[in-house]
C-alpha cells in the first residue's frame, strides 16, 4: 500500500457535480482508483481548524490585541449573517416566483450575482477555484486517503540496492 506522501503525489482532483470533488489516484500498476469527497465537508473542516487557531491565538495576545481581534471577528460574523439572510430571501423569491425571467433575475439581484451567468457555471468555478488552494487540497487529500487507503494494493517491492 502506498504511503500518504506517495498517494498525494499521484492524485488529480476535479469538481464533479454539486459540491462533490472527484479524486483519482493513479497506481504504479496502471490502475486508477476514484473516490469522491464532499467539498462542503472540506470547507467545514477548514473552518473548524481556523476557529481552533483563532481561539489559541487569543491566549497569546495582550488585552488590546485580543479586543481588536474579537471586534474583527464579530464584524465578520455580522457580514456572514447578512449574506445568509440575503441568500435565504433569494431562495424564497425563487420558490415563490422563480422559473421565469423576472423571478430568477430578482433572486440573482438579491444575492448580488450576475444574472447572465448560469448557476451551475458559477458553482463549478467556485469549486475549481477552491481546488487551487493548498489548505483545501490538503484536507481533501486526507479525506480521499481515508476513503481509499484500505482498497489500494501493495506497492511493488524494489530490489535492495546492494551494489558496491
Buried (B, 14 or more C-beta within 10 A) or exposed (E): EBEEEBBBEBBEBEBBEEBBBBBBBEBEEEEEBEBBBBBEBBBEBBEEEEEEEEEEEEEEEEEEEBEEBEEEEEEEEEEEEEEEEBBEEBBEBBEEEBEEEEBBEBBBBBBEEEEEEEEEEEBBEEBEEBBEEEEBBEBBBBBBBEBBEEEBEEEEEEEEEEEE
